[in-house]
């Protein structure tokens, strides 16, 4: 992008962010996100500027931040994004969390070759981060082998309030973590960490894969606390963050 057209940049973000069908590849969208962030100094301020009919659009600073990380990926992966070989921002963002470029490239290649899902990539990355002594190839093998076992799990979407999300993001930045990894760590200490198979953020939603035991236990906890299951993480994180701030 040579001549920067701000109105065009905003139009592209509105057309593409949070949409399954996009008019631009992930790399181009990421470039516009970064250019606008440089102009408005922060992801939070940029999120406020993205409007439809003078009203703020439902595009979070965290979503913009995830796109921004894509430009830090190795050139080989950025070319995959440009060529639409990887079209899921969730997959690209998860890969970006790995510590070494060679691991990122190998996982990206395997993802394209085997057409891995976002949940597969998320599980592989989390497993590798939790077990830094193993290779990325071992992490891939162990996670994919575990899929062949008959294991019941539950995907639960728990909504966080804007205040809790903002506090979580600030605390994560202080600790050098991502909001989803910090939320997983905090909830793992409050609950049984073995219950949480994987977790990720999408806007204000915390998406958690729970074991059968974990799902049943949290249903019971929610009932005892007289809240819906979808509100349980909000309740727990709000109290935990208040004690840490």
ABEGO torsion letter per residue (X at the ends): XABBBAAAAAAAAAAABGBABBABBAAAAAAAAAAAAAAAGBAAAAAAABBBGGBBBBBBAAAAAAAAAAAABBAAAAAAAAAGABABAAAAAAAAABABAAAAAAAAAAAAAAGBBAAAAAAAAAAAAABAABBAAAAAAAAAAAAABBBBBBBBBBBBBAAAAAAAAAAAAAAGBBAAAAAAAAAAAABBAAABABBBBBEABBBBBBBAAAAAAAAAAAAAAGBBAAAAAAAAAAAAAAAAX
